Amino acid sequence: MQTLMMLVATLGISVCLVATASSHTVQLDSPGRLPAHQRQKRDWIWNQMHIDEEKNASLPHYVGKIKSSANRKNAKYLLEGQSAGKVFQVNADTGDVYAFERLDREKVSEYHLTARIVDKDTSKNLESPSSFTIKVHDVNDNWPVFTHRLFNASVPEMSTTGTSVIRVTAVDADDPTVADHASVMYHILKGDDFAIDSSGRIFTTTNNLDREKQARYEVVVEARDAQGLRGDSSTATVLITLQDVNDNFPVFTQTKYIFTVPEDIRVGRPVGSLFVEDPDEPQNRMTKYSIVQGEYRDTFTIETDSMRNEGIIKPIKPLDYERVRQYSFTIEATDPTINLRYLGGPPPKNTARVIINITDVDEPPNFQEPFYHFKLQENLKKPLIGSVLAIDPDAARRSIGYSIRKTSDKGQFFGITKQGDIYNEKELDREIYPWCNLTVEAKELDSSGNPTGKESIVQVHIEVLDENDNAPEFAQPYEPKVCENTAPGKLVVRISATDKDITPRDMKFRFSLSTDDSNFTLTDNHDNTANITVKYGQFDRERAKVHFLPVLISDNGRPSLTGTSTLAVAVCKCDERGEFTFCEEVGAHVGVSIQALVAIFLCILTIAVITLLIFLRRRLRRQARAHGKSVPEIHEQLVTYDEEGGGEMDTTSYDVSVLNSARRSEAKPPRVALDARPALYAQVQKPPRLGPGAHGRLGEMAAMIEVKKEEADQDGGGPPYDTLHIYGYEGSESIAESLSSLGTDSSDSDVDYDFLNDWGPRFKMLAQLYGSESLEELVY
């Protein structure tokens, strides 16, 4: 058995499976004897189980033989397992195993079965079941297959030779343990700029792959096994895309750019755009524009629009048509981010010429200074504080008119001449107005002196200088107190002074009392303070509870000013320790300035005048009403207006009652005036008709006019000159006599006009004129 196994190992055949079985038989020699136990060893015996795949011989294919040492006539062999009875069957008598299907190792490489030997009659196991394996031997029947039929890859353009692109893989389903059955060899069928190694790695074979010339490459790869077996699935296509790198310089689309802009273009506004061509992708376009030649390179700048890769020309200084009418300079476009390794030489120069023409526009006046600062002494009116000057920048050189804006700070205190001279109309107090800020306008004027609409403004700052015009005063309100039994020399209060004027560092205040007739002493400390002390002591509260102490304070300004401030010292009751127990409240002395007194007086005077005028107006109205009711005759008086009346309801424009005059030919009695003045008008009698020979004398109408004129000249209380009077007189030549209805009295008619009262408010005035009520009841 061992010799057989060594032989199998030498031939490279799999070790056969050996199964042993033991059985126990009981043999009785005679009935009276005890049974005797005997042990026998049984072994499974079969050839090595293996079979080649894809056999071309006819089925079934012989696999091997299973055999047991328990060789009995009534024994039979059985196979058990998943493939038993379907793929493999055994001859029950001989133990030969056959395959009834062609086997494929790539599907199933080995089969696991169980062998049994049983008694034909009882089906009992004669040996224990034994498991064994049938191995399928591989043959080279498969070609390599790529994992994908199409591969996508990318590599940067201009990459060096040998740059790896992608690794492709093809798989052979044959047994890799068998030499050359599963090994794969790769070849490039299409794609001269690329190569592939034995591992499937594709790499570049040149260093000048240019995306701008060819952006994509199609490479066909073939896979073979060691024996050269290949099929339809042994090729694959690789699409290689070149990634863009910044390897191209920008080039101007034009050699000359011409722009035209007005001179009033704002600083920083675009003048025009410069365009270049760059075949690189947008993310790799880093064009930089610069001005390399030109006299006015500091007047313009070129900014790059990264989105469009274009240059935008912008002015960095104001343009002036009167100074420069055309700008010309040379520009250059470069890309500083390009790697010079891609070029293989020095970078090329790319330049163009730019010409900018300036057009003239009507510009507003220009002030010579951005702002003006003048100084003015306070309390002084100067005819010339300072001058501003603006000129017309255009070639026309039009005249300029100056004015101060009404909205200027303290602008009402200043004026400006046509020449731009600023003066103050009022004196200024620095303590009230330390600074005045004016806004001066300069307007361009045409030949007729009318504004053209072009104007400019400038700020004028006027500093009001200080002079010593304010007397010193107490630095703070003091409320000194003293005990009535204070000893002499007791400090009452320490005072200090201040000045509303600008106080220089060397300002010194001097203190003194206006009178020595007091119980206090003032001591000047010569440090702008002074001490008030008790002179004699022992104050009497019965005589004076508060002492008013005038203090004179002088400064050392030019001129020196002296002010008087009053201290109100309260005399208090104190306890034994000198602490105040009771003090009188010192009333606050409120000082009223002269300006405030004048304002109060003017207000009172204005109220008194208004009251007097109202009183006189009411009195005159009462006199006029009383005067009108007492006169039996109402003269006719028409006042000429420049508008049409409102009809019967219009009783506010003039007094309608004066038209209700009864014009009669006989003389009318004179009106009795309250003030005993003569009647305003006298009734004129018709002069006698002249004879036909009296041509040298005045006519009757002329005579009447002369009489009334002389009468009006003598009457000082007559109406004004612009009043038109119509008198109850008709000339003698009138055939129809008077056609006026004003001479008709309602009392002379038989018609009762009282029904007009029932017609509503529109006929109220007619009812009053022609009704039965007396004239005294008319409403004026």
PyMOL commands that set and color helices and strands:
alter all, ss='L'
color gray80, all
select helices_A, chain A and resi 2-10+282-284+340-342+411-413+594-630+656-659+700-714+746-748+753-759+761-770+775-777
alter helices_A, ss='H'
color red, helices_A
select strands_A, chain A and resi 20-27+36-46+50-52+61-68+75-80+88-90+96-99+110-119+130-137+145-146+150-156+164-167+170-171+184-190+194-196+201-204+216-225+235-243+251-252+256-262+272-274+276-277+288-294+300-305+310-315+326-334+351-359+366-367+371-377+386-387+390-391+400-404+414-416+421-424+435-445+451-465+473-474+481-483+491-498+510-513+520-524+529-534+546-554+562-574+580-582
alter strands_A, ss='S'
color yellow, strands_A
deselect
rebuild
show_as cartoon
